[in-house]
Amino acid sequence: MKRREIIKKLGLGTALLPFATTLAAGTEDELPSGNPITNASPEDEKAWKKFARQHYRVSGEFINLENGYFGVQPEVVKEAYMDNIRKVNEYSSQYMRTSFNDDYQKIVEGLAQFSGVDAGEILITRNATEAMNIIIQGLNLQRGDEVVLHRQDYFSMIETFEMLAATKGIKVRYIKIPLVPENDEEILDAYRAAINSNTKCILVTHLLHMTGQIMPVKKIADEFRPRGVEVIVDAAHSYAQLDFKLTDLGVDFIGVNLHKWFSNPLGVGMLYVKSSRIKDLQPMFGDSRKKPGDIRKLGHFGTLATPILLTIPTARAYNEMVTLPIKECRLRYLQHYWTSRANKIDRVQVTTPTDSTRSCALASFKITGQDAKETVRMLHEQFKVFTVIRYLEDDQVVRVTPNLYNNTGDMNRLLEGLSVLSKV
């Protein structure tokens, strides 16, 4: 596939031709028009190992099961990024002052199409934390207003609300979410018990970063938005891991990461605000020229990390090539493969609901009577399996997060380690 064909495939103008990825030999295997993996079942290890060899380069010194931090970039994305770095420097300010704005708009339009929203409803940010801060600090929260969240929400969002409690006098009310709920009603009841006439906002993390539990966002929004409660969603881990469009969540404000499961280079996220609600957010960064309903009023960031932005179309094309339904099924299969076996190991407790509607790639566990730090250390040192500890409000768990380049052999190594460590 030639550069011009790639540009056409990604929906960009010819002005970006100098920035198109110079793909290595075998390009047609990198972005094929009909990807064979879409015909493979989630358990077809032969097909997925071949796919991993074609698209990923990772260290053979250890098995990385900590893909929740950020997503390893497929080779096609990594090559695009490196080429974009070179080309931005080669064409310098001439490109930035003449063609970048047009290309940026096309990138936004493609990202909006992938997300199922209008281009005027999204803003590219540096990460989900920045996107969520724009929402949280942009809401018109006043002294005495209450917000509801829980300790499994991401710490940066918790800290932002706690800062507003100290500076604006809002009240943060915490609820407790069960690790493995029996049903959605159990979660909804926790919110119902905390809501009162002063409640103005609920923070919902779509896929919990500590345990991988998928929250029933739509049900929460459907119940509490009619009561005048804003429901804002942190979709940092669910975006491009789960097969959904942003509008499926039924909320007006969402923050996502593009360097996790979307697999773009580090340093990029996205803000979604429903068009009719843009006027209701006050800019966190100084801006006096944009109209109240223009989402760009929220993104007066200054000079952008251009090579990262220019790589977004390649990451989008990669996700469209794999397809989100296939990706989600494979990731969930790998998680179920190890969690179903780990649950049978003495002293090992899986702390993630494994029902297909309640989790996907990310899951967690603990070994009864064993410090989670020691579990992480011994898995790494003795079995070359890299995981990470997560601190719950009154507990510690080990988070395990495979990606598409992992296979059941990697999960077997984890299980071997759990079997041995459960006897320590």
Sequence and secondary structure as in RCSB ss.txt:
>XXXX:A:sequence
MKRREIIKKLGLGTALLPFATTLAAGTEDELPSGNPITNASPEDEKAWKKFARQHYRVSGEFINLENGYFGVQPE
VVKEAYMDNIRKVNEYSSQYMRTSFNDDYQKIVEGLAQFSGVDAGEILITRNATEAMNIIIQGLNLQRGDEVVLH
RQDYFSMIETFEMLAATKGIKVRYIKIPLVPENDEEILDAYRAAINSNTKCILVTHLLHMTGQIMPVKKIADEFR
PRGVEVIVDAAHSYAQLDFKLTDLGVDFIGVNLHKWFSNPLGVGMLYVKSSRIKDLQPMFGDSRKKPGDIRKLGH
FGTLATPILLTIPTARAYNEMVTLPIKECRLRYLQHYWTSRANKIDRVQVTTPTDSTRSCALASFKITGQDAKET
VRMLHEQFKVFTVIRYLEDDQVVRVTPNLYNNTGDMNRLLEGLSVLSKV
>XXXX:A:secstr
  HHHHHHHHT  GGGGGGS    TTHHHHS SS GGGGS TT HHHHHHHHHHH    SSSEE BTTSS    H
HHHHHHHHHHHHHHHHHHHHHHHTHHHHHHHHHHHHHHHHTS GGGEEEESSHHHHHHHHHHHS   TT EEEEE
TTS HHHHHHHHHHHHHH  EEEEE   SS SSHHHHHHHHHHH  TTEEEEEEESB TTT  B  HHHHHHHHG
GGT EEEEE TTTBTTB   GGGG  SEEEEESSSTT   SS EEEEE GGGGGGS  SS  SSS TT GGGG  
  S  HHHHHHHHHHHHHHHHH HHHHHHHHHHHHHHHHHHHTTSTTEEE S  STTT SS EEEEETTS HHHH
HHHHHHHH EE EEEE SS EEEEEB  TT  HHHHHHHHHHHHHHTT 
